[in-house]
Amino acid sequence: MLKENAISFAGLSDKSDMFRKDLLITSQMVEDDEGEQVNMVILSHQSLGLSQTIHESDENILVFKAQQTINQWIKAWLQKDVVESRIENIRKHQQEWESLLSGSLDKSHAIDFENLKNKEPFETSPLFIELQSRLHSITIPVPPKIGNTPARPLYNEPEITFSQKIMLKKRRIINRYEQEYNKKLETWQKICDRIEQNYKENIREYEQSVLALEDEQEKVNQEIVAARALYEEQRLRKNESTDILQINYQSKQPEAVEQYFELVMLQSEFPDIFPRNTELEYNRDNQTLFIYSELPHPGNVPREKDLQYTSSENLEVVGYYTNEEFSDLYNDIIYKTVLRTFHEIFNADQARAVEAINYSGWVRTLNRGNGQYEKSGIIALFATREDFEKINLKQIDPTLCFRFLKGSSAPSLIELKTIPAPFILNKKSREQVQVIYNIEPIDNSTNLDNLGWLDFEKLMLDLFEKEFESSPGEIQVLHSSLESGLEVYGMDKDPLRGGKIVFQAKRSINPIPVSAVKEIFGSVIHEGAIKGILCTTADFSPEAFEFAKNKPISLINGMSLLSLFEKHGQKLRINLRETISVETWLT
């Protein structure tokens, strides 16, 4: 009889259970042609579709034959697993080519600037976790315990016999007994004194250890405080840099536009064989984005079309694309890639900074003459937003659409024929515009959106003070920070119409959300004010206006704020098209 535990499944490693699940071993005794009892074993494997019957009277030989059969099946099973993985990979690539363009059409490709910001608290940073670990690993001293004091010796009167009394030995016996007791008592006292002294020494050492512990904990806590401050400062600067990128992109500053669309192209998910090597240049005068992008070499595109495997014969048959089929496939991949890039750029362009794209695609090729890799430009396309948005990309043939847009390429891209370069990137020659920081003094040319924070705060304080010049009032700052803005209150001392008024001023490039209006309403209630006034260089969301209805809150947007300045003799302006630097925004 053959049992499964007599068979070794070496070579399957962690996949042993999967193989054994489909393996069936049936064993029984049968008579051979000569009427003798022999072992018959039937082996079968469901997923492989294989079976084998073994007759053998010798158990050792039976196990050997069964083991050899199982070993062959293990090899076939492992080969089948490899083949299935390859088949799955072929299907994956075919699906990627099929959805290369269509999979991008129903998505928004705009960059969410808020997602770029670091909103993680310091407590989640590796440095905080490390410092906390150090803090928790500090050994806490254990208070000492006083040693066990032995019991005080007891004095018991000595027993004196009658003869000892007659012979006048009583006093001598008592004196000797008392001397012995006094020695025991003295020894006991010394032991108690030593225990007490040791305890006091241990207490002193413990107190010193506690002081050392507190010093070490204080040192680590100070490191945590310093690290937190640095983390928050760096986080603030990085997040403000994101705000500046958004402002400058919306004002169509070339460097910001290029950086924005670099992010757009980086977040686009392409198959693994695609290189991510792209250069961008933006011409603000004609609102054209120049794209110089590397495309996959045909040698990196898998040529396998299908794969079939027969378990019983351990035979695999690979089907390959014909030269003509592969040429059509490569053309399809490249044309879809170019059209997808145009779609994603125009789709992501919320500021409408780009009205035309000039695209040049190249492939890295090996020059067999000099052994050096070179860039071979194989495709070029220019299209305006107006022309491109008239195309229904869900119903086009990529090749015909590329030709319709008058793109330039060889009929068969697989030949990697170089076409004349449509343009040369030349960002180094771009004129550098000097940015003036901390605009001073404030005059009619001042742009509120290009003021440093301190200048903006001073300007708003002057405005609030001018509003209170007509009445015996005063202005006091409640709160001022780069992130939350400026909050002050004015106290109108008029006995009839006076009271406290809370002012808030916020710089922003986006509509102020309802949360900011709720915040000032909370300040009005907390300060016992009669009114709240919220000013911004931008505008307010519909939800913000709705919340402010029937509440003692006035909302002053950018245009109204300019009118308020003009009322006091300052004709300022708001212009997002001017370059704004991180340094100016933060200072």
ABEGO torsion letter per residue (X at the ends): XBBAAABBABGAEAAAAAAAAABBBBBBBBBBAAGBBBBBBBBBBAAAGBBBBBBBABAAAAAAAAAAAAAAAAAAAAAAAAAAAAAAAAAAAAAAAAAAAAAAAABBABBBAAAABBABBAAABAAAAAAAAAAAABBBBBBBBBBBBBBBBBBBBBBBBAAAAAAGAAAAAAAAAAAAAAAAAAAAAAAAAAAAAAAAAAAAAAAAAAAAAAAAAAAAAAAAAAAAAAAAAAAAAAAAAAAAAAAAAAAGBAAAAAAAAAAAAAABBBBAABBBBBBBBBBAAAGBBBBBBBBBBAAABBABABBBBBAAAGBBBBBBBBAAAAAAAAAAAAAAAAAAAAAAAAAABAAGABABBBBBBBBBBBBAAAGBBBBBBABBBBBBAAAAAABBAAABBAAAAAAAAGBBBBABAAAGBBBBBABBBBAAABBBBBBBBGBOBBBAABBAAABBAAAAAAAAAAAAAAAAAABBBBBBBABBBAAAEBBBBBBBABAAABEBBBBBBBBBABBBBAAAAAAAAAAAAAAGBABBBBBBABBBBAAAAAAABGBBBBBBBAAAAAAAAAAAGBBBBBBAABBBBAAAAAX
